[in-house]
Amino acid sequence: MIYEFPNQTDPIRQGDIFIGLPRIEVSLSNIVIVGENSERAAKWEELASQTDPINIIVPVRSVAAIVATQDCDASRSRDITLCEIREFHDVERKSKDTTSPKKWKNILTQHARINQKWFYLPPSEQLGLTEKMAVDFLVTIRVPRKDLENLRTLRCGRLNKVADEHFRERIGEFFRRYPYDEWYALDEQEMAAYTKEYPDTKPFQWQKVSTGSGSDNVG
């Protein structure tokens, strides 16, 4: 498969897969502050100006994640960034009802080139990934490098050379991507066809039909 299995003493590299790292989720509208003998809830806007550490209660859950930090930084930087790994159906909702190999083939090849928000990870019993999984580039986790080095027992494997080169390029594409509304250059008829498929689309001013005499677009 597309994985390899480093020795426990090998240094941490981009593409290393860990299972059992903490993901902390903080609600900025409901923060529970812990005092010596009390607890109280607050909103972050009440606390934003404070510079001293604040003791709060936050939920944490164990997740799988892959190292996104480049090799040179992973060997010496203070922190390492990882991206969460989740079941593919949860990351790519269009695959929810997919069952046939032909449809999966289309998603994992054609759609993978179009959708830059995820990276596919096939199942591997040796890694402990029993389902089709995906790296979610939108969900990042930052951990201290030295702490992660002490948790290399949780590293179950890493991407092989071919997959790692692809993974590195996909991360670069994700953070380089230019956000734009793909329908901005459509004419009136093309825009009408587009909005039938995507009814929540808002046309630009030059794509709106004039309410005066004639039906020319406002330019």
N, C-alpha and C positions, 0 to 999 in steps of 0.2 A: 504494500500500500504506500501511501505518500508520507509515512512516518519513519523516524529512526529513534533509537533509544540510547541516550547518552549515559555515561557512568554518573553516579551520584556526585562524584567529585568534580565533574566537568563544569567549567564556568557557565554562567547564565548567558544565553544568546537570544537574539530576536527569533521568534518562532517556537520558543520553548512553551510547552503546554503544562499548566498546573491545574490540578483538581483539588478544591477545598480551600480556596482563598476567600477572605472576607469582603463582602460588598456592603458598604454602609449607605443607608438611605436616610437623608435628613429632610424633614419638612420645614421649610422656612416660615410657615404660617403657624406652626404648633411645636415649639421647642420646649422640652421639659428640662428646666434648670434644677440642679440638685445642690442643696445647701447642706450644712452640717446636720440639721434636724428637720429639713423641710424640702418640699418640691413645689415648683410653680411653673405654669405654662406661660410662654411669651412668644411674640413674633420677632423675627430676626431684625426688623427695622428698629425695634427697641434696643437691640444689642449691638448693632452694626458699628457704633462709635467706640465701643469698648476695646481696649488694646490688651487688657489682661486676660489670661485664659479663663474660660467658663466651663464648669462641669455640667454636662448635659447627658441625657439618656437618648441613645439612638438605636434603632433596630439594625441588626446585622445578620446576613445570611451567607452560607457557604456556596460559592459558585466556581465554575471552571473558567479559566482565563488564559490568554496567550500573550507572551511578551511582545509589545509593539516597539519598545525602545531599541534603537540601533545598537549593534554589537559594541562599538567603541564606547558609547555612553553606558551601556549595561555593565561594563567592567569597572567603571570608576565614578559615575554620577551618584548623587545622594539618593535619588529616588528612581524607581523604574515604573514605567507606565505599561499596563496590560489592558487588553480589550476583553470584555466578557464573551464567553462562548455559551450559546443557548441552542435549544432545539431549532432546527431549520424552519419548521412551520411557524414558530413564534417570531422569527426574524423576517422571513419572506412570506407574508400572509397569502400571497397568490398561490403558494404551493400547498395550502391546507388540505385540499381534496385531491391532490395529485397521487396517483397510484401506479400508473402504467410506466414502464421503462422509457417509452418514447417521449412522454411528457416530461419525465425527469431529465432526460437527455437534453431537451430544449431549455429547461430552466438552468441546468448546470453548465451549459455552454453559451447559448445565445443570451439568456437573461443575465448571466454572470458578467458578460461584457458590458451590458447596459447599466445594471444596478451596481453602483460603486460603494454601497453602504455595508456590504457583507462579503465574507470570504468563506467558501464552502469547505467543510471538513467531513470526509466520509466516515462511516462507523468503523470502529476498531475495538475489538474485545480486549486486546492487549493494553490499549489506552484507557479502557473503561468507558468509551463512547459507544453506547449501544444503539443510538439513533443517528440519522443524518443531522449534522450540527452545522452551525454557522458562527463565525466571528462577527460580532456586532460592533462596527467601528464607532457607532454613536454612543456606546457605553464604555467608558474607560475607568480603570481603577489604578490608583497610585499607591505604591508601597515603598518603604525604605529599602534600599538595595541590600544592606547588610542583613536586614530581617529576612528578606526573600532568600538570600544565600543560605541562611540557617534553616530554611524550609525546603531545601532541594529534595527532601524525601517526598514532597507533594508533586514534584515534577514527574509526570508520567511518560513524557516523550517530547519530541520536537518535529518540526517539519523537515523533510529531506531537502536536498539542495534544489531540486526542481521546484517543489512547492514553496520553499522559502524565498526564492527569487521572485516568484509570482506574488507571494504575500507582500514582499517589500514594495513591489511596484503598485499593488492595489492600495496600500496605505498611502503611498505618495499621491496616487490619483485622487484618493478621497480628500486629502487635505489641500490638494491643488485645485480641486474642481471649482469651476466658476458657476455660481448660482444664477440661473436665468429662467425666464418663463418661455418655454419652448414654442409657444404659440404666437409670439410677438410679431412674426413676419407673415402670418396667414392673412389672406384677403377675406372679403366678406363671406363668400361661399365656403371657403375652407374653414373659416372660423365657425360657421353654422354647423358644419359637419363635426368639428372638434367638440363643440359644446353639447352635441347630442350624446357623445360618449362620456364627456366630463362636464356635467351640467353646472358644477360649482365654479367653473372657470370664469374669471372676470376679464373681459376684453380691454385692450388699451384704447385710449381716446381715438386714435386713428382707425380703429377697427369698428367703432360704433356707427350705426346707420344714422344719418342726419334726419331730424324730425321736420326739417323745412321742405321746400319744394325739391323734388327729386330724391334719389336714394343713394347719393354718393356718400362715401365715408368722410368723416370729418378729418381733415388733414392738418 
